[in-house]
């Protein structure tokens, strides 16, 4: 068999049209029409004259080839556009580039210009186009005429559909210029159907294959969009076959718009719009621009909240676990992970109706090898359904280094990376403070709230349960638990479900006894649990015990009861307020030592918090005063002429009216 047939026949068997080539140039004159074929007999006849030639693949219906020269640029682009090209056929060219084979037949092809290209003289090492869709590519098995290297398959998987829209949106919104012909993406607020009609274009609308086609004739007096000298563009037959059309497709980002003349098969969207006095650059999706949509409530579909764990965990929602570091938040989360991955019943006895599902974890405090894995094993988790999320940086010299995942910038990457987990039910971030991202402050509302809102969007889009884990601040007992969450107010505002992990008020003597109480919405019963260290073996040898959770009965105590029980016996907020009012009135007569304040409180039968410094500062509104070696307390405000003012600590004067 000849070299040409060795190359051509396997491609023909796949349905590709092949033609003989001299190096990178087709040998036959009419190679785009009659000079290409997938017929083995015709290929055998050509082989008699071109036995030692290369072969080329000609673009044909259902088959599209992409010529790509800058591999690094392509990898960056597909990463941002969420395109997975390695699932399609791919050829490494003899010159070091790539040819990608797509299962597609699209006429609106766009060559992507290199923004760095000026001219061959000024930029000799730069290509004018980063991506081209040629009618002819050299076939795998051929030899490059200059390098002498073979064109070789890198991936022989079946060709897939070309993700043109994702590619164009990624490029166009990044400001990369596209060739002036082909498909264009215009803004959502510029409705092509209405806007083209407003220009006076007379067209006939037809809906076909998910697109709207606006067919018209290039008739003088109606719309002569292309050159009037082209006779077939103005044949004066308004009742004849359609001559030109605008193809319009609506999608969530805007509109796809493409113009094509059926007489000459030219795609001249920019010129056609210009003839209608529409400047393309004024209507394109622009980089960094925000577009506002207004949707009628009647068009927004109703969705029922669907539980993973009824009353406790819901799909498409964000849940926050708050508590001190000794309250077993992480072990409790891992116990839930074990139940999700095995399909076991829930801690309150509710039946797990969904069966075993997968979980993805960002765990920044527990070591996976010696803490998390042993704990999950002792809890009976199915490790085949537990996934660790981590981030790796690749340096220019191909060295890998791990870094912390940053939610402020990595959520889209997490979305793509977890897309392969088809049964993903839960994703957890423990603790949230480790994963906000560089420069993001846990107490800054402007940093935290946008990140949490993106996590909510992720949960809704992926239809998973999202859980964040955080600590409590040092505010005093009696403070509303919503204010006790460490960090910005966004944790209490954005998260739909809030849980507080605290000591068990009914078993205060047992430091391993805890409760999990729902603060919002408050419909789920409080659950009691204890943390227990159980023996664990590695390679048959005892190692560090693993901390597991043993669930108890339900409790009538709420989140406030549990959090307030951390430092003192339970006090009602009315008792705390009564004591604070008394101390405030007591200090109006002047500065007092703490011992005098405490004695007066107890003599009047009121409750006293031994954590007096925090109590006096936060509840009473007092401040320390040092006179020599003695420390006293006074009110931060002073009353003058019956009006209460803030006390200026530096001058003893008044600075602001209350």
N, C-alpha and C positions, 0 to 999 in steps of 0.2 A: 504494500500500500504506500502511496506517496505521502510526503510530509504534509501537503495541503489537506489531503483526506483525513490523515490522523488528527488534524486539528478540527476540521470542519464537521465531520460526521457526528461526533458526540454532541456538538452544539446544535446541530440540526435535529438530533433526536429529542432535544429539550424544547424544540419549537423556534429556535432562533434562525433568522435569515443570515446567511453567510455569503461572503464574496472574496475572491482572491485579492491579495494585497502584495505590493512590492515595498517591503519595509513597513511604512505607516501610510502608504498611499494606495487606494483601490486601483486595480488593474483594468477593470471593465469600464467602458464609457458611461453607461446608464446604470451605474451600480445602485442607485437609490430606488430604482423601479424594477427593471427587468434583469439587472445584473446582480441580483442577490436572490437566494433561494434556500429553502430547507429540504428540497427534494434530493434524496441521495443519488438518483440517476443523473440529474443535472450537475451535481457536484462532481460526480465521476467523470462526466464529459469535460468539465473545466479542468479537472486534474491532469488530463492529457497534455494541456498547454501550460499549466501552472503547477506542475507536480512539486517543485521545490520552493513554492512561495509561502509567505505568511497567509493568514486568513483574517478577515475582519468581520465583526458583527454589525449589522445595519439595524437601526431603530425601526421597529415594526409594531403594528397594533398588539397591545398586551405586553410589550417588552420595551423597557426604558433603561438606558445606560447613563451613568453619571461619571464624568471625568474629574478626578480630584487630585490636585498636586500638593496641597499643603496639609499633611496629615495632622499635625499638632493643632492647626486652626480648626480642622474638622472635629477633632475630639472635644475641644472646648465648646464648639457650637452645639454639637448634639447633646452635650451634657446639660446645657442651658435650655435646649428645646425639648428635652426628654425624648430623644430619638434613639432607638437601638439599632444601628445599621448593621451590626455584626450578625443579625439574624437573617440577613439577605445574602445573596451571592456576592462575592468580592474577589477581585483579581489584583495582585501586586504587579504593577507594570515593570517593564524592563528599565524604565527611567527612574524608578523609585516612587512613582505615584500610585494611585488606586483607581480602579474602575469598579463601581458598584452597580449591580444588576437589580432592577426593580420590576416587579410584576405590575406594570401600569401602562396606561395609554392616555396620556394627558397632553393636550395641545398647547396649554398655557405654560410653556417652559421659560424659565428665568435663568439667565446667566448671571452669576454673582460676581460683581467687580471687586478687585482688590483696591481698597482705599489708599494704599501706599503707592500704587502704580502711577507714574507720571508719563514716562516715555521709555522706549527701549534704550535710548541714549543715556538718560538720566538715572534710570533704575534698571540696569541690565540684568540683575539677578532676581527681579520681581516679575511675577506673572500678572498679566492684565486681568485675568479672571481667576478667582479662587475655585469656582465650580462652574463646569460647563455641561450641557446636555447635547453632545454631538450626535449627528446622524450615523457616525461610523466610529467604532473603537477597535483597536487591534485585539484579536482574540487570544485567550490563554493557550499557551503552547507555541505561540509565535516568538520570534527573536527580535529584540530591539536593534534597529539598524546602526546605532552609534555605540551603545554600551556592549552589545553582544549578549545581553542577559535575556533570559526567557520571561515571558509573561506567564505567571503561575497563579493557580487558584489558591486563595487564602481561606476561603470558606465556600463550600459547595452546597450549603443548605438551600432549600427552595427559596426563590425570590419572593419578597413580600411587597405590599403596597408602599409606594413612595409617600412618606409623611410630609408632603409639600407645605401644607398650611403651617404645621409646627415649625418647620425650617424658616419659612418666610417671616412668621411673626417674630421669631427669635432674632433674625437678622434686621428686619425693618425697625423693630423697637430699639435696637442697639445702634441705629443710625448708619448701618452699612448700606451703601447705594446698590441698587439693583439695576439690571439692564433695562432700557427704556421700553421694552416690549414685554407682553405677557400678563401674568396675573398680578393684581395689586390688592392690598388690604386697606380698606378705607374705614373711617371712623363709624362708630355705632350710630351717632346722631345724624349722619349723612346717608339717608335712605336712597339708594341709587334709583329705585323704581320711581319714587316721587320726584326726585331731583331731575332725572332725565326727562320725565314728562313735562316738568316745569320749563325746560329749555325749549320746548316746542317740538321735540322729537316725536314723530308719529310712529308708533310701534304696535305690534300685536304680541300680547303676552301669552306664553305657554309655560306650563309647569311640567317638568320632566326630569326624572332621575334625581330628585332632591334639589334641583336648581330651577331658577326662574330665567327664562330666555325671552329677551325683548327683541323680536325680529322686526327689521325694517328694511326699506329699499332706499338706495342712494339715488333718489329721484330729485331732479332740480325743483326747488320750491318746497320740498319736504325736509330732506336732510341729506346733503351731499357732504359726507364727513371726510372722505378720502379725496384723492386727486380727481378733479373734474375731467382731466384729459384721459383718464382711464375709462374707455367706452363702457366696459362691463360694470362700472360703478354708477352709471346713469342711463340705463337702457329704457327708461320711461314705461316700464311694465309694472304698475302697482298691483296687478292681479297675478303676477308671475311668482315663481318660486322665491323663497326668501333669499336675500343677497348678503345681508350682514346682520349681526346680532350682538347684543350685550348679554353675557352670562352673569347672573347674580346669585350668590349663595350667602345666606345669613348665618352667622355663628355667634358665639358668646362674646367674641372680641370686637366684632364689627361686621364688615361685608367683604366677600371676595368679589372682585369686579374684573371681567375680562371681555375685550372686544375682539371679534373675528369677522373677517370678510370671507364668505363661502365661495366667492368667485375666484379669488387669487390665493385663498388659504393664509393670508397674512394676518398676524395678530398685532394690532396697532392700538392698544388701549390708550396710551398717552396722547397720540395724535387725534384719535376719535373724540376724546374728551375735550381736547384743546379746540377742536372745531365747534364744539358746543359752548365755548367760552368757560370751560371748567379747568382750573389749574390743578393738576394732580397733586402737587405738593401741599396744597391747601386742605386736602381732604384725607391725606394718608394718616394712618396710625403713627404717631410721633413718639420718639424715645422720651421716656420720663413723664409723659403727659397723662393726666388723670381725666377719665371720662365718667360723667354722672349718668346713671340710668334711673328712670322712673318707671316702676312696675305697678300695674293695677293689682290690688289685693285679690281680685277675682281670678287672676292668672297665676297666683302663687299656690302651688299644691299643698294641701294639708298633709302633715306627717305625724303619725302616732309615735310617741316615745316608746322605744322597745327596750326592755330590760335584759341585761346580762344576768344580774342578780336582782330580782324584784325588790323594789323599795330602796335599794342601795346603789347599784351601778347600772348606768344606762348608756346605750350606744349613742353616738353623736354628741356626747356631753363631756364637759370637763369637770373632774372631781378633784378636790384638794384635801390631803391628809395633813392636819396640823397637830403638833404636840412636841413635848420636850424630848430630848435625845434618849431618855431612859424609859420611854413609854412603849417601846416595841412597835413603832410605826412600820419599820422595814420588815421585821418578821411577819407582821400581820399582812402586809402587802404580799410577801412571798407565799404565805399560806393561801391567799386568794389566787396567786399565780398557779400554785399546785392544783387547786380545784378547777381553774379554767382549763388547764392543759390535760386534765384527766377526766373531766366531766363529773367529778364527785359532787355530792350535794353541798349546799351552802351552809355556813356556820349556824344560821338560825333554823336549820332543818328544811328549808325550802328545796324542792327538787330542782336540780340543774337540768333544764329542758333542752339545752343546746348541744350537749355532748362536749367532747374534747375540742378545744380550739387553741390557737397559737397566741403567744404573748411576746412583745418586744420590750426590752428594758434598757434604760440608761441608768446605770447604777454607779454613782461616783464615790460612795463612801465605803462600800464593802468590796473586798478583794474577791474576784470571781473564783480563783483557783482554790483558796483555802477557807473561804467563808460562805460565799453564795452557793457554789455548787454543792458542798456538803449539806448545807441547810435545805436546799431544794430536794436533794436526795432523801434526807430524813423526813421531809414533808410528803414524800411520795410523788413529786412532780414528774411529768413526762418531759425529760430534758430534750427530746426530739422536737418539742414544740415551744421551747424557750430560746429566744434569740437575743444576743447582746448587740447593742448599737454602739459603734465606736467610730472615730475619725482618724484617717491616716493622710499625712501629707507626703507628696512625692517631690523630691528636690530635683534640680536640673541634672544632677549626676545619678539620678534614678535611685537615690537612697530613700528609704521609707522611715517616717517618724510619726508617732502617734501624737495627737493633740486632743483636747477636750472638745466635744461636740458643742457648738454654739447655736442655740435655738434662734438667735436673732438673725442668723444667716444660713443655717443648715437645714431648715425644715423641708424645703423642696427636695434637697438631696436625701433626707430621711424618707420622704414620700416615695421617691423613685427606688431607693434601696430596699424598702419594705414591700414594694409592689409584688415581689415574687412570693410573698407569704400570703397565699390565697385565703387562708382561714384565720387571718389576724383578727383577734377580738379585743385585745387590750394593749395599750402602750403606756408605760409608766416612766416618770422622770424623778429620780430619787438621789439627792435632793435637788430641787429646782434651782437653788442658789448656785450650784456648781455648773449649770448649763445655760445660764442667761446669755453669756458671751462676753468678749473682752470689752471693758469699759462700761458695762451695764451694771447699775447699782440696784441692789435689792430693795432699797427704800425709795427709789426714784419712780414716781408714778409714770412719768413720760417714758421710762425705760421698760418697766414691767408690763404695763397694760397692753401695749401693742403686741408684745411677745405672747402673752396669754390669749389674746384675741386670735392670733395666728394659730395657736394650738387648738383653739375651739374650731376654727375653720378646717384644720387638718382632720380633727375627729369627725366633723360633719361630712367632709368630703370622702373620707375613707370608711365612714360608718363603723367606727371603733369606739371603745371606751378609753378616755384619756385620764390619767391620774398624775398629779404632781404631789410631791411630798415636801413639807417645810417645817420649820421650827416655830416656837412661840417667842415673843419678846418678853421683857422683864417688867411689864406693867403690873400694877398691884392687883391683889385679889379684889373681886367685886367689879372690876372693869369688864365690860361686855366682851365676851369671847371673840367677837368679830374684830375687836380692836387689839386682841392679844396675838393675832397672827403676825409673825415676823415679816417685815417688808412693807411694800406699798399697799395702799387700800385696794389695788386691783385684784389681789388674791381673794378678798371678800366680795368684790364687786363682779368680777368676770366669771368665777367658778359657780356653776349652777348648784353643785352639791358640795357641802362643806362638812368635814368630819373632824372631830377633836379626840385625840388620844390622850388619856390622862390616868392618874391613879384611880382605883375603884373606891368611891366614897363609902361603900358598904364593907370594905375590907382594908381599912387604912393601915393596919399593922403589917400587912403583907406587901413588901415593896415590889413583888413580882405580879401583883394583882392590878389589872388595868380595866379600862372600859373604852369602847368605841362608840361615840355619840354623834348623831347627825344634828348639825345646827341648822342647815338649810337643805331641803325645805322643812325638815322636822317631822316627816311622816313615818320614818323608820324607827323601830324600837332600838334603844341602847343595848349593846351587847357587852357582856363581861368576858374577860379572857385573862389567862396567865401565860407568862413566858417561862419556858422550861428548857434547861440545858440537858440534852440527851447525848449519850456516848456515840462516837463516830469512829469508824475504822478506815484506814487507808492502807491498801495492800495487806490487809489482815492484821495490821498493827493499830492499837489505839492512838488517836490523835486528839486535837482540840475538840471539845464538845460542840455540837451544833445547837443553836437556839431555835426552838420551835414554839408554836402557839397551841394552847389548849383552850378551847372555847367553853364558856359556861352558859349560864341562863341569861334571860333578858332582865333588864333593870328599869326602874322608874326614874332613875337619876338622869338629868340632862347634861348637856355639854358644860354649862356654867357650873353645875355642881362638881363635876369632875375636875375642871381646871382650877377652881377655887380651892379644892381640897389638897392641892400640891403643897401648900405651906401652913395652912391653919385649918381648924375645924370649920365646917360649913357655916357661913353666916349669910343671912339674907341681905340683899342690897339695901333694904329699909333700915336694918340695924347699923350697917356701915354708914349710911347717910346720916342717921341720928347721932352717931359718935362724932362724925366730921362736923356737923352743925354745932355740937356742943363745944368742941375744941376751937372752932373758929370764933365763937362768941367769947370763949375764955381768953383768947389771945387779943381780943379787941382792947383789953385793959392794959396791954403792954407785953413786953418780952417775957418768956417763961422758959425755965429749964425743962428738959424732957421728963425728968423725974417728977416735977410738979404737975406737968400735964397728965402723965400716966396716973398719978395718985388721984387727981380730980376726976378723971374719967371713971376709974374703978369705984370711987366713993359714991358716984351717981348711978351705979349699977349698969354701966354701959360696957360694951365690948372694946377691948384694946388689942391692936395688932402689934406684936412685939417687933415686927420689921418696921420700927418707928420712923426711920429716916425717909424711906419711900412713901410711907403712909402720910406723914406730915407734908411732904412736898407735893404729892399728887392729889391726895384727897382733901386736905385742908387748905392748900394753897399757901403754905408757909415757907420761910427761908431761914437759913442759919445766920446767926449774928455772933461774931467773936468779940468778946470784951476781955482783953488780957488773956488769961488761960481758961476762962469760962466760955462755954458754948451755950447759947440760948436760941430760941426760935421766936420769930415774929411773923405776922401776916405780910404777904407781898403787897398788899394794898393798904392805903391809909384813908381815913375819913376826915374831910374838911368841909365845914359848913353843911354837913348832911349829905355830901356827895363823895362817892368812893372813887379814888384815883389809884393808878399803878404807882408804886414807890420807886423812885429813881435811886438805884443802889449807890451810884457814884456821888450824888450830891444830897441825897435825902429829900429832894424836892419831888414834885409831881410832873409826870411826863405825858400822861394820856388819860382822858376822861373815860370812865367805864360806862 
